[in-house]
Amino acid sequence: MKGAVKAIAHVGLYIKDIEVSKKFYTDIMGFECVCEFVNGTGDKLAFMKSGETVIELIQHKVWMDRHDGLFDHIAMLVDDIAEVSEKLKKKGIQFEDEIYYDVNVFDKGVKYQAFRGPDGEHLEIYEIM
């Protein structure tokens, strides 16, 4: 249904060594690295895909101990991010920022917008362009 969450787009996972993790996810788990880049703050990112499952590996320039686990966020795939964003705002969701378009992810880029769940969990709506 247009304007509704369709699926989990990807799960972001903080890791210490991107090369070790990429090797694990490809050689052991059977994933394929479909996108890899260094962002503007020097963090290394790699998107690993198996079937419809995508894990975003995130190696920060400096390792940060995490108290709430190694997973960073859950991104939920939508058809029309602007429409879903408006619907969620009407339901009381307060977004952390405006819709962001990242041209580095996948072939034509993605749009996403972050917010928090009831326990402070980091969530995103996510549209692949």
N, C-alpha and C positions, 0 to 999 in steps of 0.2 A: 504494500500500500504506500503510495507516494506521501511523503510528509511524516513517515513513521520510521523508527529504527528498524533496519533490515537485518543486521548481523553485527558481530564484533569485528571491526576493521583490522585491529592489531592490538597486541599487548606490548607495552614498553617495559624492557627489563634492564636495570642497571647491572653492568658487568665490570670486572676489573681489567680484563685484557681482551680486546675485541678479536684479535687473531686466534686466541685459544678458544673463545666462544664460537666464532665462525666455524672453526675446524670441528668442534663438537657437534654443532647443529647440522653441518653438511655431512661429515663423515659418519657420524653415529646415528643422528636422528633423521637423515635423509632430506633435509631442507636444502633449498637453493638460495643463494644470495642474489636478490633481485635489484638491490639499490644500496649504494654505499657512498658516503661523503663525510666531510668534516664541516661542521657548521661554523658560524661566525665567531663563536667563543672558543673554538678549538676542540670541541667535543667530537668524538668519532661515532658515527651512526651506521648501522647496517640493518637492512630489512631482510629477514629470512622468511622464505615462504615454502609451505608444503600443502598442496591442495588449496583450500581456501583459508588456511591458518597462516597468519603473519605475526612474527615476533620482531619487534624493533629492539636491537641491541644498542645500548647507550653506554659508551665509555667516556666518562667525564675526564677532562684534562687533568684534574686532581681528584683522586678517589675520595668520596665522602661516605663515612659510615652512615648507614640508614637504620633508624630505629623501628620503622614500620614495614620492613621487608624490602626485597629487591625489586619488586614490581612497582613501576612508576604510575601508570595510568591505563585505563581501558578506553579505547576509541571505538565508537559505535558508528557503523556505516549507514549513511543516509543518501537519498537520491538528490535532495534539494536542501542544502544546508541553511540557506536564508529562510526558507519556509519553516523548517524544523526549529531553528533558532527563535523565530517569532512565536511559535506555538509554546515553546518551553518558557520564554519570557512571560507569556500570559499566564503560565502556571506557577510563576514565582521564582523561576531559576534566575540566579544572578551570575552572569558570565564573568570570567576573569578579565576578558578583553574582547575586542571586536573579532570578527571572522578573519582569520589569517590565511593568506595564500602562499604556499611554499612551492616554488617552481623546481626545487631540487629533488623532490620525492617522486619516484616513478616517472613515466614518460612525459606526462603533461602537467605534473604537479598535483597538489591536493589543497583543499581548503579545510580548516578545522577551527574549532572554538572550544575552549576549555571551561569547565565549571566543576563544582564539588558536589559530591553526594552527601547523604545525611550524616555519615561518619567522617566526613572530610576527605573521602577518597577522590582522587583526581580522575575526572571523566572528560571525554571529548566527543563531540559530534564531528563526523569526518566524511568528506565527499571527495572521491577520486575524480579528477578532471579527465 
